[in-house]
Amino acid sequence: MPKVHLLDYVAGNVRSLVNAIEKVGYEVEWVRTPEEVANAEKLILPGVGHFGHCLSQLSSAGYLPAIRAHIDAGKPFMGICVGLQALFSNSAEDPSCPGLGIIPGALNRFDDSAKAVPHIGWNNATCPAKPDLYGLRPDSKYYYVHSYKYPYRKGELESLGWAVATGTYGCETFIGALAKGNIFATQFHPEKSGVAGLRVIRAFLDGSGAKDLAEKPPTNINEVSDELISQEGLTRRVIACLDVRTNDQGDLVVTKGDQYDVREKSADRSVRNLGKPVDMAKRYYEQGADEVTFLNITSFRDIPVKDLPMLEILRRTSETVFVPLTIGGGIRDTVDVDGTKVSALDIATMYFKSGADKVSIGSDAVIAAEEYYKRGKVLDGKTAIETISKAYGNQAVVVSVDPKRVYVSSPDATAHATIKTKFLGPNGEEYCWYACTIKGGRETRDFDVVQLTQAVEAMGAGEILLNCIDKDGTNSGFDLELINHVKSFIKIPVIASSGAGNPGHFLEVFQKTTTDAALGAGMFHRGEYTVQQVKEYLAQKGLTVRKHEGEL
């Protein structure tokens, strides 16, 4: 197999990139010292997280001169996400840390006054001046996850010889990909962009992208209408969630609960077995799921950390599923069976190396948030959320929230943030607040969902997975009041969860709330509806969704 060199400097989930490279017929050879860069013919620089963290790591390890020498020698170079950002002079994310300076200019942060930040989801990478740039297609969608971007100004980079593809998020148009000579870089993650992304990786590796650009350069950008460049292309994300646990025979199964009870109602009370995790994840990917989430609801507490069964599930899933994978459960400071202390960051790193793109933290986030308020809203710096987001970026940390309604007669009856609800309480109460729970909903805290989500946002969480105990397993639709309540207090993206029973519930949550994504579980596992049917229904109703493109 032909080889491509991949720079190894702890850049998050590189396992998925390796799998994608192997999928298109190439073998990865790791570059672990600056001296080894000279041996590379094709070099890929992946990047996840903080601009300053990534660039300072590269600088302190002596990689930057070697990377510049590789580029100056005319050898093929590809940057991904922060790998694209590194080409610029600097970034507002860390103004004191210089980039490679291949392109003059500084990155800035998305405006979060009217939209969620980070920008997470499937969006355009449109190059009207050259629609087939490196395999990009106008009707394809690509997976982005970033807070900082280089704003697109028509003709600016084109005048320097760059071919540019753009994305637009909430009226801000930014650089989605760019190419010039031997350089190609994407702000999106091609390894997580399904078949569309695999096509882009192949165009770089086989040289067809660079060859086509040289033979057929872009048309004059001034001849392209502004409307074609700045089309809003963000899709509605549909996520498939798999609750994974051991059954009574010790096998890993996908299960689904009724108000969190995963046991059958029959006399034997056996654990509900809905299928095998790896097989089901692949099926949902093939149906067009935009993301797949594994929630490890038993956390395998008595098993050595390095032998976690979920690590193997992630490894096997990431070999065939090229969309983002989230894993939740057991991501906390712990002590291994041999007495070794293992931090939450260590466990998250194991998951990232096995194929996860995000980790989801549940009960421990509630405890950490309570302590945050006890300290007077002062960050500790040592919590799982803070340490993981600092190392891998806030987009890598999801907080899974399990609230339940507590009805009150009036807002004055509680110190917690209340809503006036359309669904009256058992004694006709018109108001309620949402109490956070831990331990899979088994323990309720005197702590509300607004307090929790604001605290974890301050700690560095990049996304909220918003469940609802009252709705879980009911197939009656999402709790729209809860979603709008939370969205009004935070600026990071929210995934609506709990209650989906048919495609109409997805339409309702997207039309009646500002949620950033919606998640389904039981309705998919039981075969009542497929992910594809949900997305086709949304498209029929005029919503923008990503279409699965089949085989490469």
Secondary structure, DSSP 8 states (H G I E B T S, - for coil): --EEEEE-S--S--HHHHHHHHHTT-EEEEE-SGGGGGG-SSEEEEE-S-HHHHHHHHHHTTHHHHHHHHHHTT--EEEEEHHHHTTEEEETTSTTS----SEEEEEEE---SSS-SSEEEEE--B-TTSTTGGG--TT--EEEEESEE-B--TTTTGGGT-EEEEEEETTEEEEEEEEETTEEEESS-GGGSHHHHHHHHHHHHTSHHHHHHHHS----GGGS-HHHHS------EEEEEEEEEE-TTS-EEEE--BTTB-B-SSTT--B-----HHHHHHHHHHHT-SEEEEEESSTTTTS-GGG-HHHHHHHHHHTT--S-EEEESS-S-EE-TTS-EE-HHHHHHHHHHHT-SEEEE-HHHHHHHHHHHHTTS---S-SHHHHHHHHH-GGGEEEEE-EEEEEESSGGG-SS-EEE-SS--TT---EEEEEEEETTTTEEEEEEHHHHHHHHHHHT--EEEE--TTTTT--S---HHHHHHHHTT--S-EEE-S---SHHHHHHHHHHS--SEEEE-HHHHTTSS-HHHHHHHHHHTT----------
